[in-house]
């Protein structure tokens, strides 16, 4: 159970961090590095057998984790209630997968019930080796021969979802290297 005393200790640690370092807006990778350093210090405290030191280190771990969340909220312009969670430890109300480089927008922000597989911007791309990959036409300029620019038909639709065209779209041929747009073709949005 989270007690008021514990919350006050974590808040005091957060205040001390802000006083010492100022407001920190690091990349998530750096936040994880800082967090893992604090977890390592908590591990050292366990090995030393010092319960008070272990508790102090865990409070620092919690404070760093909260600082990372605060930085993320500032970066994304999110408020505390915009994180798609009812409580800190509750399950998310709605899952939004991380944006893959193959999507034109963020999956899950499109029309409810729609997927990349039902989008008119989806293209089947056939390579010279006769492999078929799913790509988003709006990201044509970024297509590669690798899976980094693929989409999955079951991915939730993004905000650029369009209904499928009446005619069946033909397989696109993926050029070698970074492709150039064919003359007269639409570019990415």
C-alpha positions in Angstrom: 0.0 0.0 0.0 1.3 3.5 -0.9 1.3 5.6 2.3 1.3 9.4 2.5 4.7 9.2 4.2 6.2 7.3 1.2 4.7 9.7 -1.3 6.2 12.6 0.7 9.6 11.0 0.7 9.4 10.5 -3.1 8.2 14.1 -3.6 11.1 15.4 -1.4 13.6 13.4 -3.5 12.0 14.9 -6.7 12.3 18.4 -5.3 16.0 17.7 -4.4 16.6 16.5 -7.9 15.1 19.6 -9.5 17.1 21.8 -7.1 20.3 20.0 -7.9 19.9 19.4 -11.7 17.0 21.8 -12.7 14.2 20.5 -15.0 15.6 17.7 -17.1 14.2 16.9 -20.5 16.2 13.9 -21.7 15.6 11.4 -24.5 13.9 8.2 -23.1 17.1 6.3 -23.7 19.0 8.6 -21.4 16.2 8.4 -18.8 16.5 4.6 -18.9 20.3 4.9 -18.4 19.8 7.1 -15.4 17.1 4.9 -14.0 19.2 1.7 -14.4 22.1 3.5 -12.6 19.7 4.1 -9.7 18.5 0.4 -9.8 22.2 -0.6 -9.7 22.8 1.4 -6.6 19.7 -0.2 -5.0 21.3 -3.6 -5.9 24.5 -2.6 -4.2 22.6 -1.6 -1.1 21.0 -5.1 -1.0 24.3 -6.7 -1.3 25.7 -4.6 1.5 22.9 -5.7 3.7 21.8 -2.1 4.6 18.0 -1.9 4.6 17.9 1.9 5.2 20.3 2.5 2.3 18.2 0.1 0.1 15.0 2.0 0.9 16.7 5.4 0.2 17.9 4.0 -3.2 14.4 2.7 -4.0 13.0 6.2 -3.3 15.5 7.6 -5.7 14.5 4.9 -8.3 10.9 6.0 -7.9 11.7 9.7 -8.1 13.8 9.2 -11.3 11.0 7.2 -12.9 8.5 10.0 -12.1 11.0 12.6 -13.5 11.1 10.6 -16.7 7.3 10.5 -17.0 7.1 14.2 -16.3 9.7 14.8 -19.1 7.7 12.6 -21.5 4.5 14.5 -20.6 6.2 17.8 -21.3 7.6 16.6 -24.6 4.3 15.1 -25.8 2.3 18.0 -24.4 0.3 15.5 -22.3 -1.4 16.2 -19.0 -1.5 13.7 -16.2 -4.9 12.5 -17.3 -3.9 12.1 -21.0 -1.7 9.0 -20.4 -4.6 6.6 -21.2 -4.6 5.1 -17.7 -7.1 5.3 -14.9 -4.5 4.9 -12.1 -0.8 4.7 -11.9 -0.9 0.9 -11.6 -4.1 0.3 -13.6 -4.3 -1.2 -17.0 -4.4 1.2 -19.9 -7.9 2.1 -21.2 -6.7 1.9 -24.8 -3.5 0.5 -26.2 -1.7 2.6 -28.7 1.3 0.8 -30.2 4.5 2.7 -30.8 4.8 4.4 -34.2 6.7 2.3 -36.7 8.6 4.0 -39.4 6.4 2.4 -42.1 3.3 4.2 -40.9 2.3 7.7 -42.1 0.8 8.5 -38.8 0.4 7.0 -35.3 -1.4 3.6 -35.4 -4.6 3.7 -33.3 -5.6 7.3 -34.2 -7.7 6.4 -37.2 -11.3 5.5 -37.5 -12.4 2.9 -34.9 -12.4 -0.7 -36.2 -10.2 0.2 -39.2 -6.8 -1.2 -39.8 -3.9 -0.7 -42.3 -5.3 -3.7 -44.2 -8.5 -1.8 -45.0 -6.7 1.5 -45.9 -6.6 2.7 -49.5 -3.0 3.9 -49.0 -1.7 0.3 -48.4 0.4 -1.2 -51.2 1.6 -4.7 -51.7 5.2 -4.5 -52.8 6.8 -7.4 -54.6 10.6 -7.5 -54.6 12.8 -9.0 -57.3 13.1 -12.2 -55.1 9.3 -12.4 -55.3 8.7 -11.6 -51.7 5.7 -9.5 -50.9 5.6 -6.7 -48.2 2.9 -4.3 -47.1 3.9 -0.6 -47.3 2.1 2.7 -46.8 2.0 4.8 -50.1 2.1 8.0 -48.0 5.6 7.0 -46.9 6.8 6.0 -50.4 9.8 8.3 -50.3 11.1 6.4 -47.2 10.5 2.9 -48.5 13.5 0.6 -48.1 14.1 -3.1 -49.1 14.0 -3.9 -45.4 11.3 -4.5 -42.9 11.8 -1.1 -41.2 9.3 0.5 -43.5 6.8 -2.3 -43.6 3.3 -2.1 -42.1 1.1 -5.0 -40.9 -2.4 -5.3 -42.2 -3.7 -5.9 -38.6 -2.1 -2.7 -37.3 -4.8 -0.2 -36.1 -5.5 2.6 -38.7 -3.6 5.9 -38.3 -5.1 9.4 -38.7 -4.3 9.3 -42.5 -6.5 6.3 -43.1 -8.6 6.4 -46.4 -11.2 4.0 -47.6 -10.0 1.5 -50.2 -10.4 2.3 -53.9 -13.0 0.5 -56.0 -10.4 -1.1 -58.2 -7.9 -3.6 -56.8 -4.5 -2.0 -56.5 -1.8 -3.8 -58.4 1.4 -5.0 -56.8 4.1 -2.3 -56.8 7.6 -3.1 -57.8 10.2 -2.1 -55.2 13.2 -0.5 -56.9 16.8 -1.3 -55.7 18.2 1.1 -53.1 16.2 4.2 -52.0 13.4 4.4 -54.5 12.6 7.6 -56.6 9.0 8.5 -57.1 7.6 7.6 -60.5 6.8 10.7 -62.6 3.4 12.1 -61.8 3.0 10.0 -58.6 1.6 11.6 -55.4 4.1 12.3 -52.7 3.8 11.7 -49.0 1.5 13.9 -46.9 
